[in-house]
C-alpha cells in the first residue's frame, strides 16, 4: 500500500506540473494576439490615408500580371502566327504559277521562230525544186531544139544525097551466102551517126526480122565509113537496107 500511494502521489505531481505548463503556454498564446492588433490597425490606417495611390498600384499590378500569367493569351499568339503565314503560302503558288507563264512566254517566241524557220526552209526547198524543174525544162527544150535541128539537117542531107546513098548501099551490100541459100529476105532499119569526116559511128539496129540480116546490115555500114558524102555538121541518119534475092 505504501508503494501505491507513493506512485500515485508522484504521478499526481507530474500531471499537475504538466497542467501548469500547459496553462502557462496557453496564457501566453492568448496574451500575444492583442499585442499584434495595434500593428494591424496602424497598417490599415496607413492604407486608408493613401487610398487612391495604393488602390491604383494593385490594379495596375493585377492588370499586368493577368496577361503574363494567363495561359489563354499564349495560344492567341500561336494562332496569329499561322494567320500571318497563310498569305505567304498563298503567294508561293502564285510565284510558282507565274514561272510557267514566264516560261510559256519565253517558249512562244521560240516556237514562232522555229515555225518561221521551217516555213522559210520549205519555201527554199520549193523554190529550189521549181528552179530545178525550170532548168530541166530548159535543158530538155534545148535538147529538143538540137534534135529538131539535127533532124532538119539530116532530112536535107538525105534529100540532097539520097540517090548517092542508095547507090553506095547497093554496091557495098553484104548479103550472107547462108541467108541466100535459106531464102532469107527482109528489110533492116539502121540508125547511125555520121561525122563531118563522113565516118560512121554508133550503129544501132532499129527494126529487123532476122538476126543474120541485122549483122549483115551493120557490116555493110562499117564498110561504107568515110565513103558517104561529108555533111556540114554531124548528123544522125536512119537508113532502111533491103535484102532481096534477084529473080
Long-range contacts (C-beta under 8 A, 24 or more apart in sequence): 150-233, 150-235, 150-236, 151-236, 153-231, 153-232, 153-233, 153-235, 154-235, 154-236, 154-237, 157-229, 157-231, 157-235, 157-237, 158-237, 160-229, 161-228, 161-229, 164-229, 165-228, 165-229, 165-239, 168-224, 168-227, 168-228, 169-220, 169-224, 169-239, 169-241, 172-220, 172-223, 172-224, 172-227, 173-220, 173-241, 173-243, 174-216, 174-219, 174-220, 174-223, 175-216, 175-243, 176-212, 176-215, 176-216, 178-212, 179-210, 179-212, 179-213, 179-216, 179-243, 180-245, 183-245, 184-210, 184-212, 184-213, 184-243, 185-243, 185-244, 185-245, 186-210, 186-213, 186-243, 187-240, 187-241, 187-242, 187-243, 188-213, 188-214, 188-216, 188-217, 188-240, 188-241, 188-243, 189-238, 189-239, 189-240, 189-241, 190-217, 190-218, 190-221, 190-238, 190-239, 190-240, 190-241, 191-236, 191-237, 191-238, 191-239, 192-221, 192-236, 192-237, 192-239, 193-234, 193-235, 193-236, 193-237, 194-228, 194-231, 194-234, 194-235, 194-236, 194-237, 195-234, 196-230, 196-231, 196-232, 196-233, 196-234, 197-226, 197-230, 198-225, 198-226, 198-227, 198-228, 198-229, 198-230, 198-231, 199-225, 199-226, 200-224, 200-225, 200-228, 206-238, 213-243, 216-243, 217-241, 217-243
